Amino acid sequence: MNKTGQLSQRFRHAIEQGHLRAGDRMPSLRKVCQDHKISITTAQRAYAELERLGLIASLPRSGFRVLARAAPSRLTMDGDGSDVRIEHLTAALPMPWGCPYINPALINTTPLNRALARALGDYRYALTGQTSTGYEGLRRELALRYLAQGVELDGEELLVTCGAMEALNLAIRAVARLAGNAAMLVLTPAFPALFDLLEQLGIAAHTLATPPGQALDLERLDQLIVQHRPAAILAMANFQHPTGLTMSDADKQALLTLADRHRVPIIEDDTYRELYFGENAPLPLKAYDRNGSVLHCASFSKSLAPGYRVGWIAAGRYRDSIVGLKLCSSLSTPLPSQLALARLLAGGQHEDMLSLLRGRLQANWHALSQQLAAQLPNGSRLVTPQGGYFLWLELPPGMDCRRLLPQAMQMGIHYAPGSLFFRDSEPRQHALRLNFSYYDPLQQREGAATLAALLSA
């Protein structure tokens, strides 16, 4: 390839990758000649080729600018939606109701912004005491918050992580290594990234499904523990993703009693507990732990501070192993985020932030569920969440939500098919999850009607 072709290919690649975006000014021809050691004629020919491809244009007194163009999608999905993955559901659509993340527009970020600005004044001094276990000020505030909610934590067992996913990653690796067994028992439905994580770590996932609204099948759970001898049980007892339901206190205690009898630890994902719709947050499994057998993982990524990537783990008797793994993975959690959250919690502003967020989420859920209930086919079931920001919808048997997803996306809507949340023999193609944090009751009533009509076809 000659120099003209090489140069045009480099710029074309930069534009297609998004390094040069629509409206960006291209380097002047003189600078291109200097940077690439080429003649002005070669530079002109390369730019002419980019103009021919519709990638750039010469504008009066502005030089060359990158033109707007449709970005090629790197994710493809079969026309019947059979190979849908969670990555397909984060695209910027007008109604991204399949997205797994909370809508940041609902969160009042002003108090956290102020806390961060003020906390940075302590940054230099906090550096001297930074450890892999996390900023001591944040760990203290977290322990106090748990205490106020009726949960006593040993301050030494609490470690700050880079979000709840790192906490889960560390917990899974720690128990698997100590047990010498590459198998876990997952209570389903469960969020898809958990299955992906287990697969990446080479750990088999055995599952026990509990239909929404039914009690945990302790007899079947006992049989599965005996059969598979799992390294741990993975559970989300509060506002389970994707149903938004909470395990009863009796089931929580019974689960812990059964696990202790078999000497199997429990890895608890408690990410959504702050988003309760009742008067108080429910107790986590950790509140019933007397033997250090619950590895309690949580974060503020779904409530106070999306994007801050601050989570934590109360690791019980696995603390030392978790600390060692943390040192070998991320070493420590970024300090500025910890400082900001510690200051926010100490000042008490987080309570108003959470109260406002819970109110907005409840209003969105109520509006969306009412809109859908009036138009869905007979035999449909909307599960009433007790917290979180997901709505679980079950259509009459025989419906295939995966098959309808590509059509919905063409209408500017997506949702998460129910098959993503299970790994057993039942496909559950008639169920789906909706993220009501992205539902706008004033602007998207027609969108809800469109989705209901599609699901009724």
C-alpha positions as CSV (number, residue, x, y, z in Angstrom):
1,M,0.0,0.0,0.0
2,N,1.4,3.4,-0.9
3,K,1.7,6.3,1.5
4,T,-1.6,7.9,0.4
5,G,-3.5,4.7,1.1
6,Q,-1.7,4.2,4.5
7,L,-2.5,7.7,5.6
8,S,-6.2,7.6,4.6
9,Q,-6.6,4.2,6.2
10,R,-5.2,5.5,9.5
11,F,-7.6,8.4,9.6
12,R,-10.5,6.2,8.5
13,H,-9.7,3.8,11.4
14,A,-9.6,6.7,13.9
15,I,-13.0,7.9,12.7
16,E,-14.6,4.5,12.7
17,Q,-13.2,3.8,16.2
18,G,-14.6,7.1,17.5
19,H,-11.2,8.7,18.3
20,L,-12.2,11.4,15.8
21,R,-15.8,12.3,16.2
22,A,-18.4,14.2,14.1
23,G,-17.5,17.9,14.1
24,D,-13.9,17.4,15.1
25,R,-11.3,19.4,13.2
26,M,-8.9,17.4,11.2
27,P,-5.2,18.2,11.4
28,S,-4.1,20.8,8.9
29,L,-2.4,19.6,5.8
30,R,0.8,21.2,6.9
31,K,0.7,19.4,10.2
32,V,0.0,16.1,8.5
33,C,3.0,16.6,6.4
34,Q,5.2,17.3,9.4
35,D,3.9,14.5,11.5
36,H,4.0,11.8,8.9
37,K,7.0,13.1,6.9
38,I,5.1,13.2,3.6
39,S,4.7,15.7,0.8
40,I,1.8,18.1,0.6
41,T,0.5,16.2,-2.5
42,T,0.3,12.9,-0.6
43,A,-1.6,14.6,2.2
44,Q,-4.0,16.2,-0.2
45,R,-4.7,12.9,-2.0
46,A,-5.3,11.2,1.4
47,Y,-7.8,13.8,2.4
48,A,-9.5,13.7,-1.0
49,E,-10.0,9.9,-0.5
50,L,-11.5,10.5,2.9
51,E,-13.9,13.1,1.3
52,R,-14.9,10.6,-1.3
53,L,-15.8,8.1,1.4
54,G,-18.0,10.7,3.1
55,L,-15.9,10.8,6.2
56,I,-14.6,14.4,6.1
57,A,-15.5,17.7,4.4
58,S,-13.7,20.9,3.7
59,L,-15.5,23.9,5.2
60,P,-14.9,27.6,4.5
61,R,-12.4,29.1,7.0
62,S,-12.6,25.9,9.1
63,G,-10.4,23.5,7.4
64,F,-11.4,19.8,7.2
65,R,-14.1,18.5,9.7
66,V,-15.3,15.0,10.4
67,L,-18.8,14.3,9.2
68,A,-21.6,12.8,11.2
69,R,-22.3,9.2,10.2
70,A,-24.1,6.2,11.6
71,A,-21.7,4.3,13.9
72,P,-21.5,0.6,13.0
73,S,-22.8,-1.6,15.7
74,R,-20.2,-4.1,17.1
75,L,-23.0,-6.3,18.5
76,T,-25.2,-8.3,16.3
77,M,-28.3,-10.3,17.3
78,D,-30.2,-12.9,15.3
79,G,-33.5,-11.9,13.9
80,D,-35.3,-14.2,16.4
81,G,-33.4,-12.8,19.4
82,S,-32.2,-16.3,20.4
83,D,-28.7,-15.1,21.0
84,V,-29.5,-12.0,23.1
85,R,-26.9,-11.0,25.6
86,I,-27.0,-8.3,28.3
87,E,-24.6,-6.3,26.1
88,H,-27.4,-5.8,23.6
89,L,-29.5,-4.0,26.2
90,T,-27.3,-1.1,27.0
91,A,-27.7,0.6,23.7
92,A,-28.9,4.2,23.7
93,L,-32.6,3.7,22.7
94,P,-35.4,6.2,23.5
95,M,-36.8,3.6,26.0
96,P,-34.0,1.5,27.3
97,W,-36.1,-0.6,29.7
98,G,-33.8,-3.6,29.4
99,C,-30.8,-1.7,30.7
100,P,-29.4,-3.2,34.0
101,Y,-28.3,0.2,35.4
102,I,-30.2,2.8,37.3
103,N,-31.2,5.9,35.5
104,P,-28.7,8.6,36.8
105,A,-31.2,11.3,36.0
106,L,-33.2,10.3,39.0
107,I,-30.3,10.9,41.4
108,N,-29.6,14.3,43.0
109,T,-25.9,14.4,42.6
110,T,-25.3,17.9,44.0
111,P,-24.6,16.7,47.6
112,L,-22.1,14.1,46.4
113,N,-20.4,16.6,44.1
114,R,-20.0,19.0,47.0
115,A,-18.7,16.2,49.3
116,L,-16.1,15.3,46.6
117,A,-14.9,18.8,46.2
118,R,-14.5,19.2,50.0
119,A,-13.0,15.8,50.5
120,L,-10.2,16.5,48.0
121,G,-8.8,18.9,50.5
122,D,-8.0,15.9,52.7
123,Y,-6.5,13.9,49.9
124,R,-2.9,14.5,50.6
125,Y,-3.2,13.5,54.2
126,A,-5.4,10.5,53.5
127,L,-2.8,9.1,51.2
128,T,-0.4,8.4,54.1
129,G,-2.9,6.0,55.7
130,Q,-4.2,4.3,52.5
131,T,-4.4,0.4,52.7
132,S,-5.8,-2.4,50.7
133,T,-8.7,-2.7,53.1
134,G,-10.0,0.7,52.3
135,Y,-10.2,4.2,53.7
136,E,-10.7,3.9,57.5
137,G,-13.2,6.9,57.5
138,L,-15.5,5.2,55.0
139,R,-15.3,1.8,56.7
140,R,-16.3,3.5,60.0
141,E,-19.2,5.3,58.4
142,L,-20.4,2.0,56.8
143,A,-20.2,0.1,60.1
144,L,-22.2,2.9,61.8
145,R,-24.8,2.8,59.1
146,Y,-25.2,-0.9,59.5
147,L,-25.4,-0.5,63.3
148,A,-28.2,2.0,62.9
149,Q,-30.1,-0.5,60.7
150,G,-29.8,-3.3,63.4
151,V,-26.8,-5.1,61.9
152,E,-23.6,-5.5,63.9
153,L,-20.4,-5.8,61.9
154,D,-16.9,-6.4,63.0
155,G,-15.0,-3.4,61.8
156,E,-12.0,-5.5,60.9
157,E,-13.9,-7.8,58.5
158,L,-15.2,-4.9,56.4
159,L,-13.1,-4.2,53.2
160,V,-13.8,-1.6,50.6
161,T,-13.8,-2.9,47.0
162,C,-14.0,-1.5,43.4
163,G,-17.8,-2.0,43.3
164,A,-19.9,-4.9,44.2
165,M,-18.7,-7.0,41.3
166,E,-15.1,-7.0,42.6
167,A,-16.5,-7.9,46.0
168,L,-18.4,-10.9,44.5
169,N,-15.3,-11.8,42.4
170,L,-13.1,-11.9,45.5
171,A,-15.6,-13.8,47.6
172,I,-16.1,-16.5,44.9
173,R,-12.4,-17.0,44.4
174,A,-11.7,-17.1,48.1
175,V,-14.3,-19.8,48.9
176,A,-13.5,-21.9,45.8
177,R,-9.8,-21.9,46.6
178,L,-10.3,-22.9,50.2
179,A,-12.9,-25.5,49.4
180,G,-11.0,-27.0,46.5
181,N,-14.3,-27.3,44.6
182,A,-15.0,-25.4,41.4
183,A,-18.8,-25.5,41.8
184,M,-21.3,-23.0,43.2
185,L,-25.1,-23.2,44.0
186,V,-26.9,-20.2,42.7
187,L,-30.4,-19.3,43.9
188,T,-32.3,-18.1,40.8
189,P,-33.4,-16.0,39.1
190,A,-30.1,-14.2,39.3
191,F,-28.5,-11.4,37.3
192,P,-26.7,-12.5,34.1
193,A,-23.3,-11.0,34.9
194,L,-23.0,-13.4,37.9
195,F,-23.3,-16.4,35.5
196,D,-20.7,-14.8,33.2
197,L,-18.4,-14.2,36.2
198,L,-18.6,-17.9,37.2
199,E,-17.9,-19.0,33.7
200,Q,-14.9,-16.7,33.4
201,L,-13.5,-18.2,36.6
202,G,-14.1,-21.7,35.4
203,I,-16.7,-22.5,38.1
204,A,-19.8,-24.6,37.5
205,A,-23.1,-23.1,38.4
206,H,-25.8,-25.4,39.8
207,T,-29.1,-23.6,40.3
208,L,-32.3,-23.7,42.4
209,A,-35.1,-21.7,41.0
210,T,-37.8,-20.2,43.2
211,P,-41.0,-18.9,41.5
212,P,-41.9,-15.3,42.5
213,G,-43.9,-15.2,45.6
214,Q,-43.1,-18.8,46.7
215,A,-41.0,-19.8,49.7
216,L,-37.5,-21.2,49.3
217,D,-37.6,-25.0,48.7
218,L,-35.3,-26.0,51.6
219,E,-35.8,-29.7,51.0
220,R,-34.6,-29.4,47.4
221,L,-31.8,-27.1,48.5
222,D,-30.6,-29.7,51.0
223,Q,-30.6,-32.4,48.2
224,L,-28.6,-30.2,45.9
225,I,-26.0,-29.4,48.6
226,V,-25.5,-33.1,49.2
227,Q,-25.4,-33.9,45.5
228,H,-22.9,-31.2,44.4
229,R,-21.0,-30.3,47.6
230,P,-20.8,-26.6,46.4
231,A,-18.0,-24.3,47.6
232,A,-20.7,-21.7,48.4
233,I,-24.3,-20.7,47.9
234,L,-24.9,-17.5,46.0
235,A,-28.0,-15.6,47.1
236,M,-29.7,-12.2,46.7
237,A,-32.1,-12.2,49.7
238,N,-33.2,-8.6,49.4
239,F,-34.9,-7.2,46.3
240,Q,-33.8,-10.0,44.1
241,H,-32.6,-9.1,40.7
242,P,-34.8,-9.3,38.6
243,T,-38.1,-9.7,40.6
244,G,-37.5,-7.1,43.3
245,L,-38.8,-9.5,45.9
246,T,-37.4,-10.1,49.4
247,M,-36.9,-13.5,51.1
248,S,-38.9,-13.8,54.3
249,D,-37.0,-13.5,57.6
250,A,-38.0,-17.1,58.3
251,D,-36.5,-18.3,55.0
252,K,-33.3,-16.2,55.7
253,Q,-32.8,-17.9,59.0
254,A,-33.6,-21.3,57.7
255,L,-31.2,-20.8,54.7
256,L,-28.4,-19.9,57.1
257,T,-29.2,-22.8,59.4
258,L,-29.1,-25.3,56.5
259,A,-25.9,-23.8,55.1
260,D,-24.2,-23.9,58.5
261,R,-25.3,-27.5,59.0
262,H,-23.5,-28.5,55.8
263,R,-20.6,-26.0,56.5
264,V,-21.2,-24.3,53.2
265,P,-20.7,-20.5,53.2
266,I,-23.1,-18.0,51.7
267,I,-22.1,-15.2,49.4
268,E,-24.7,-12.6,49.7
269,D,-25.3,-9.9,47.1
270,D,-27.1,-7.0,48.9
271,T,-26.7,-4.3,46.3
272,Y,-30.3,-3.1,46.2
273,R,-31.2,-3.0,49.9
274,E,-31.1,0.8,50.2
275,L,-33.9,1.0,47.5
276,Y,-36.7,-0.3,49.8
277,F,-40.3,0.7,49.3
278,G,-41.4,0.0,52.8
279,E,-40.7,1.9,56.0
280,N,-37.3,0.4,56.7
281,A,-34.6,-1.6,54.9
282,P,-34.9,-5.4,55.4
283,L,-32.2,-7.2,57.3
284,P,-29.5,-8.9,55.2
285,L,-28.5,-12.5,55.7
286,K,-25.4,-11.2,57.4
287,A,-27.6,-10.0,60.3
288,Y,-28.3,-13.7,61.2
289,D,-24.6,-14.8,60.8
290,R,-23.0,-16.0,64.0
291,N,-20.2,-18.0,62.6
292,G,-18.6,-15.7,60.0
293,S,-20.0,-17.9,57.2
294,V,-21.7,-15.1,55.2
295,L,-19.7,-13.1,52.8
296,H,-21.8,-10.0,52.5
297,C,-21.3,-7.9,49.4
298,A,-22.8,-4.5,48.6
299,S,-22.2,-1.1,47.1
300,F,-23.7,2.3,46.4
301,S,-23.5,1.9,42.6
302,K,-27.2,1.3,42.3
303,S,-28.2,4.2,44.6
304,L,-26.1,7.0,45.9
305,A,-23.1,6.9,43.6
306,P,-23.3,5.2,40.2
307,G,-19.9,5.4,38.5
308,Y,-17.9,5.8,41.7
309,R,-17.2,2.1,41.8
310,V,-17.2,1.8,45.5
311,G,-18.4,-1.4,47.1
312,W,-17.5,-3.4,50.2
313,I,-17.5,-6.9,51.6
314,A,-17.9,-8.1,55.2
315,A,-16.0,-11.3,54.7
316,G,-16.4,-13.0,58.0
317,R,-13.8,-15.8,58.6
318,Y,-12.6,-15.4,55.0
319,R,-11.2,-11.9,55.6
320,D,-7.5,-12.8,55.4
321,S,-8.0,-14.7,52.2
322,I,-10.0,-11.8,50.7
323,V,-7.2,-9.3,51.7
324,G,-4.6,-11.4,49.9
325,L,-6.7,-11.7,46.8
326,K,-7.4,-7.9,46.8
327,L,-3.7,-7.2,47.0
328,C,-3.1,-9.3,43.9
329,S,-6.0,-7.9,41.8
330,S,-6.6,-4.2,42.2
331,L,-4.3,-3.5,45.2
332,S,-6.7,-0.9,46.6
333,T,-9.8,1.1,45.8
334,P,-9.5,4.6,44.4
335,L,-9.2,7.0,47.3
336,P,-11.1,10.1,46.1
337,S,-14.3,8.2,45.7
338,Q,-14.0,6.8,49.2
339,L,-13.3,10.2,50.7
340,A,-16.3,11.7,49.0
341,L,-18.7,9.0,50.2
342,A,-17.3,9.0,53.7
343,R,-17.9,12.8,53.9
344,L,-21.4,12.4,52.5
345,L,-22.3,9.7,55.0
346,A,-20.8,11.6,57.9
347,G,-22.8,14.7,57.0
348,G,-26.1,12.9,56.8
349,Q,-27.0,14.3,53.3
350,H,-27.4,10.7,51.9
351,E,-30.7,10.2,53.7
352,D,-32.5,12.9,51.8
353,M,-30.9,11.7,48.5
354,L,-32.1,8.1,49.1
355,S,-35.5,9.2,50.2
356,L,-36.0,11.2,47.1
357,L,-34.7,8.4,44.9
358,R,-37.0,5.8,46.5
359,G,-40.0,8.1,46.0
360,R,-39.2,8.6,42.3
361,L,-38.7,4.9,41.7
362,Q,-42.0,4.1,43.4
363,A,-43.8,6.7,41.3
364,N,-42.3,5.2,38.1
365,W,-43.1,1.7,39.0
366,H,-46.7,2.6,39.9
367,A,-47.2,4.5,36.6
368,L,-45.6,1.8,34.4
369,S,-47.4,-1.1,36.0
370,Q,-50.8,0.6,35.8
371,Q,-50.2,1.4,32.1
372,L,-49.2,-2.1,31.3
373,A,-51.8,-3.9,33.4
374,A,-54.7,-2.3,31.5
375,Q,-53.4,-3.5,28.1
376,L,-51.5,-6.8,28.6
377,P,-53.1,-10.1,27.4
378,N,-55.3,-12.1,29.8
379,G,-53.2,-14.4,31.9
380,S,-50.3,-12.0,32.3
381,R,-48.7,-11.4,35.7
382,L,-46.9,-8.3,36.9
383,V,-44.9,-9.1,40.1
384,T,-45.1,-6.3,42.6
385,P,-41.5,-5.4,43.6
386,Q,-40.7,-4.6,47.2
387,G,-37.7,-2.5,46.2
388,G,-35.1,-1.9,43.6
389,Y,-36.0,-0.7,40.1
390,F,-37.0,-3.8,38.1
391,L,-40.5,-5.0,37.2
392,W,-40.8,-8.7,36.4
393,L,-43.5,-9.6,33.9
394,E,-44.8,-13.0,33.1
395,L,-46.9,-13.5,29.9
396,P,-49.2,-16.4,29.2
397,P,-47.3,-19.7,28.5
398,G,-46.4,-20.1,24.9
399,M,-45.2,-16.5,24.4
400,D,-41.6,-16.0,23.3
401,C,-40.2,-12.6,24.5
402,R,-36.8,-13.3,22.9
403,R,-38.5,-13.6,19.4
404,L,-40.3,-10.2,19.9
405,L,-37.2,-8.3,21.2
406,P,-35.8,-7.3,17.7
407,Q,-39.2,-5.9,16.8
408,A,-39.3,-3.9,20.0
409,M,-35.8,-2.5,19.4
410,Q,-36.9,-1.3,16.0
411,M,-39.6,0.7,17.8
412,G,-37.0,2.2,20.2
413,I,-37.7,-0.1,23.1
414,H,-35.8,-2.9,24.7
415,Y,-36.3,-5.3,27.6
416,A,-34.5,-8.2,29.2
417,P,-35.9,-11.6,28.3
418,G,-36.5,-13.9,31.2
419,S,-34.2,-16.6,29.9
420,L,-31.1,-14.5,30.8
421,F,-31.7,-15.0,34.5
422,F,-31.8,-18.8,34.7
423,R,-29.5,-21.6,33.8
424,D,-31.7,-24.6,34.1
425,S,-33.7,-26.7,31.6
426,E,-36.8,-24.4,31.6
427,P,-36.4,-21.6,29.0
428,R,-38.9,-19.2,30.6
429,Q,-39.3,-17.4,27.2
430,H,-42.6,-16.0,28.4
431,A,-41.1,-13.7,31.0
432,L,-39.2,-10.4,30.9
433,R,-37.6,-7.7,33.0
434,L,-38.3,-4.0,32.7
435,N,-36.2,-1.2,34.3
436,F,-38.7,1.3,35.4
437,S,-36.1,3.8,36.5
438,Y,-36.0,4.8,32.8
439,Y,-39.7,5.1,32.4
440,D,-41.0,8.6,32.0
441,P,-44.7,8.7,32.9
442,L,-45.2,12.0,31.1
443,Q,-43.4,11.3,27.9
444,Q,-43.5,7.5,27.4
445,R,-47.1,6.5,27.9
446,E,-47.4,5.7,24.2
447,G,-44.2,3.6,24.5
448,A,-45.7,1.5,27.2
449,A,-48.9,1.0,25.1
450,T,-46.7,0.1,22.1
451,L,-44.9,-2.6,24.1
452,A,-48.1,-4.0,25.5
453,A,-49.5,-4.2,22.0
454,L,-46.4,-6.0,20.8
455,L,-46.6,-8.5,23.6
456,S,-50.3,-9.1,23.0
457,A,-49.8,-9.8,19.3
